[in-house]
C-alpha cells in the first residue's frame, strides 16, 4: 500500500536522489519524492508496520524527519546539518551518473 510521508528539510533534486537511493538500497521498490508542494512528500509502497518504522528511521538518519515530529533546537540543527550533507551526496551522485 502506498503511504505518503510529509517530510522536512527536503529542498532539491539532490535531496530526492539521496532519499530514493537509500530507500531502494533498503529494499523498497516504489518511491516517489514530490518536490512540487510544501511540506515535501515522499510516497513509499509499504506492506507492514515494520517497514513503516524502517522508512521513518531511514529518513531521520539522513536528516529528513517527518514534518509532524517535534524537534528541540539542537536536534533540529543536527537534522538540518545531516540533510545538507545528504543533499550534497545526492547532487554529487546525480552529477557522476550523467558522466
ChimeraX commands (.cxc) that place a marker at each C-alpha (Angstrom):
marker #1 position 0.00,0.00,0.00 radius 0.5
marker #1 position 1.34,3.43,-0.90 radius 0.5
marker #1 position 1.99,5.55,2.18 radius 0.5
marker #1 position 2.62,9.30,1.95 radius 0.5
marker #1 position 5.01,10.96,4.41 radius 0.5
marker #1 position 5.24,14.74,4.83 radius 0.5
marker #1 position 8.97,15.31,5.28 radius 0.5
marker #1 position 11.00,18.31,6.48 radius 0.5
marker #1 position 14.33,19.63,5.12 radius 0.5
marker #1 position 13.91,18.40,1.52 radius 0.5
marker #1 position 14.99,21.22,-0.77 radius 0.5
marker #1 position 16.01,19.88,-4.16 radius 0.5
marker #1 position 16.67,17.01,-6.52 radius 0.5
marker #1 position 19.85,16.13,-4.65 radius 0.5
marker #1 position 17.80,15.51,-1.51 radius 0.5
marker #1 position 15.29,13.47,-3.52 radius 0.5
marker #1 position 18.10,11.41,-5.09 radius 0.5
marker #1 position 19.62,10.58,-1.69 radius 0.5
marker #1 position 16.24,9.57,-0.25 radius 0.5
marker #1 position 15.33,7.45,-3.28 radius 0.5
marker #1 position 18.73,5.73,-3.37 radius 0.5
marker #1 position 18.73,4.99,0.36 radius 0.5
marker #1 position 15.21,3.56,0.33 radius 0.5
marker #1 position 15.96,1.43,-2.75 radius 0.5
marker #1 position 19.10,0.10,-1.05 radius 0.5
marker #1 position 16.88,-0.89,1.89 radius 0.5
marker #1 position 14.68,-2.93,-0.47 radius 0.5
marker #1 position 11.81,-0.55,-1.18 radius 0.5
marker #1 position 10.80,-0.53,-4.84 radius 0.5
marker #1 position 8.13,2.12,-5.42 radius 0.5
marker #1 position 9.36,5.51,-4.20 radius 0.5
marker #1 position 8.26,8.98,-5.25 radius 0.5
marker #1 position 9.59,12.26,-3.85 radius 0.5
marker #1 position 7.28,15.19,-4.65 radius 0.5
marker #1 position 9.17,18.49,-4.74 radius 0.5
marker #1 position 6.18,20.50,-6.00 radius 0.5
marker #1 position 4.46,21.04,-2.65 radius 0.5
marker #1 position 5.29,22.20,0.87 radius 0.5
marker #1 position 5.80,20.25,3.02 radius 0.5
marker #1 position 7.54,17.90,0.63 radius 0.5
marker #1 position 6.01,14.45,0.27 radius 0.5
marker #1 position 7.66,11.06,-0.01 radius 0.5
marker #1 position 5.47,8.17,-1.16 radius 0.5
marker #1 position 6.65,4.62,-0.50 radius 0.5
marker #1 position 4.98,1.25,-1.08 radius 0.5
marker #1 position 4.77,-0.27,2.42 radius 0.5
marker #1 position 3.31,-3.64,3.37 radius 0.5
marker #1 position 3.56,-3.68,7.19 radius 0.5
marker #1 position 4.29,-1.72,10.39 radius 0.5
marker #1 position 7.94,-2.83,10.43 radius 0.5
marker #1 position 8.51,-1.24,7.02 radius 0.5
marker #1 position 6.73,1.92,8.20 radius 0.5
marker #1 position 9.16,2.23,11.11 radius 0.5
marker #1 position 12.10,1.43,8.81 radius 0.5
marker #1 position 11.20,4.23,6.36 radius 0.5
marker #1 position 10.85,6.74,9.21 radius 0.5
marker #1 position 14.23,5.69,10.64 radius 0.5
marker #1 position 15.96,5.95,7.24 radius 0.5
marker #1 position 14.52,9.39,6.55 radius 0.5
marker #1 position 15.53,10.63,10.00 radius 0.5
marker #1 position 19.05,9.18,9.72 radius 0.5
marker #1 position 19.50,11.19,6.50 radius 0.5
marker #1 position 18.32,14.39,8.19 radius 0.5
marker #1 position 14.77,14.34,6.82 radius 0.5
marker #1 position 12.36,13.85,9.74 radius 0.5
marker #1 position 8.61,13.77,9.34 radius 0.5
marker #1 position 7.13,17.28,9.41 radius 0.5
marker #1 position 4.87,16.26,12.29 radius 0.5
marker #1 position 7.77,15.32,14.60 radius 0.5
marker #1 position 8.55,17.85,17.31 radius 0.5
marker #1 position 12.25,18.70,17.50 radius 0.5
marker #1 position 14.29,20.58,20.06 radius 0.5
marker #1 position 16.59,23.37,18.84 radius 0.5
marker #1 position 19.77,21.26,18.99 radius 0.5
marker #1 position 18.15,18.20,17.43 radius 0.5
marker #1 position 16.61,20.36,14.69 radius 0.5
marker #1 position 20.00,21.92,13.89 radius 0.5
marker #1 position 21.63,18.47,13.79 radius 0.5
marker #1 position 18.96,17.16,11.40 radius 0.5
marker #1 position 19.34,20.19,9.12 radius 0.5
marker #1 position 23.10,19.66,9.02 radius 0.5
marker #1 position 22.61,15.99,8.15 radius 0.5
marker #1 position 20.18,16.96,5.40 radius 0.5
marker #1 position 22.74,19.38,3.88 radius 0.5
marker #1 position 25.30,16.56,3.74 radius 0.5
marker #1 position 22.71,14.13,2.30 radius 0.5
marker #1 position 21.72,16.73,-0.29 radius 0.5
marker #1 position 25.33,17.25,-1.36 radius 0.5
marker #1 position 25.85,13.49,-1.68 radius 0.5
marker #1 position 22.67,13.24,-3.76 radius 0.5
marker #1 position 23.79,16.06,-6.05 radius 0.5
marker #1 position 27.24,14.53,-6.47 radius 0.5
marker #1 position 25.74,11.10,-7.21 radius 0.5
marker #1 position 23.45,12.61,-9.85 radius 0.5
marker #1 position 26.35,14.50,-11.48 radius 0.5
marker #1 position 28.59,11.45,-11.66 radius 0.5
marker #1 position 25.83,9.23,-13.14 radius 0.5
marker #1 position 25.49,11.53,-16.14 radius 0.5
marker #1 position 29.22,11.34,-16.99 radius 0.5
marker link #1:1,2 radius 0.2
marker link #1:2,3 radius 0.2
marker link #1:3,4 radius 0.2
marker link #1:4,5 radius 0.2
marker link #1:5,6 radius 0.2
marker link #1:6,7 radius 0.2
marker link #1:7,8 radius 0.2
marker link #1:8,9 radius 0.2
marker link #1:9,10 radius 0.2
marker link #1:10,11 radius 0.2
marker link #1:11,12 radius 0.2
marker link #1:12,13 radius 0.2
marker link #1:13,14 radius 0.2
marker link #1:14,15 radius 0.2
marker link #1:15,16 radius 0.2
marker link #1:16,17 radius 0.2
marker link #1:17,18 radius 0.2
marker link #1:18,19 radius 0.2
marker link #1:19,20 radius 0.2
marker link #1:20,21 radius 0.2
marker link #1:21,22 radius 0.2
marker link #1:22,23 radius 0.2
marker link #1:23,24 radius 0.2
marker link #1:24,25 radius 0.2
marker link #1:25,26 radius 0.2
marker link #1:26,27 radius 0.2
marker link #1:27,28 radius 0.2
marker link #1:28,29 radius 0.2
marker link #1:29,30 radius 0.2
marker link #1:30,31 radius 0.2
marker link #1:31,32 radius 0.2
marker link #1:32,33 radius 0.2
marker link #1:33,34 radius 0.2
marker link #1:34,35 radius 0.2
marker link #1:35,36 radius 0.2
marker link #1:36,37 radius 0.2
marker link #1:37,38 radius 0.2
marker link #1:38,39 radius 0.2
marker link #1:39,40 radius 0.2
marker link #1:40,41 radius 0.2
marker link #1:41,42 radius 0.2
marker link #1:42,43 radius 0.2
marker link #1:43,44 radius 0.2
marker link #1:44,45 radius 0.2
marker link #1:45,46 radius 0.2
marker link #1:46,47 radius 0.2
marker link #1:47,48 radius 0.2
marker link #1:48,49 radius 0.2
marker link #1:49,50 radius 0.2
marker link #1:50,51 radius 0.2
marker link #1:51,52 radius 0.2
marker link #1:52,53 radius 0.2
marker link #1:53,54 radius 0.2
marker link #1:54,55 radius 0.2
marker link #1:55,56 radius 0.2
marker link #1:56,57 radius 0.2
marker link #1:57,58 radius 0.2
marker link #1:58,59 radius 0.2
marker link #1:59,60 radius 0.2
marker link #1:60,61 radius 0.2
marker link #1:61,62 radius 0.2
marker link #1:62,63 radius 0.2
marker link #1:63,64 radius 0.2
marker link #1:64,65 radius 0.2
marker link #1:65,66 radius 0.2
marker link #1:66,67 radius 0.2
marker link #1:67,68 radius 0.2
marker link #1:68,69 radius 0.2
marker link #1:69,70 radius 0.2
marker link #1:70,71 radius 0.2
marker link #1:71,72 radius 0.2
marker link #1:72,73 radius 0.2
marker link #1:73,74 radius 0.2
marker link #1:74,75 radius 0.2
marker link #1:75,76 radius 0.2
marker link #1:76,77 radius 0.2
marker link #1:77,78 radius 0.2
marker link #1:78,79 radius 0.2
marker link #1:79,80 radius 0.2
marker link #1:80,81 radius 0.2
marker link #1:81,82 radius 0.2
marker link #1:82,83 radius 0.2
marker link #1:83,84 radius 0.2
marker link #1:84,85 radius 0.2
marker link #1:85,86 radius 0.2
marker link #1:86,87 radius 0.2
marker link #1:87,88 radius 0.2
marker link #1:88,89 radius 0.2
marker link #1:89,90 radius 0.2
marker link #1:90,91 radius 0.2
marker link #1:91,92 radius 0.2
marker link #1:92,93 radius 0.2
marker link #1:93,94 radius 0.2
marker link #1:94,95 radius 0.2
marker link #1:95,96 radius 0.2
marker link #1:96,97 radius 0.2
marker link #1:97,98 radius 0.2
marker link #1:98,99 radius 0.2
view
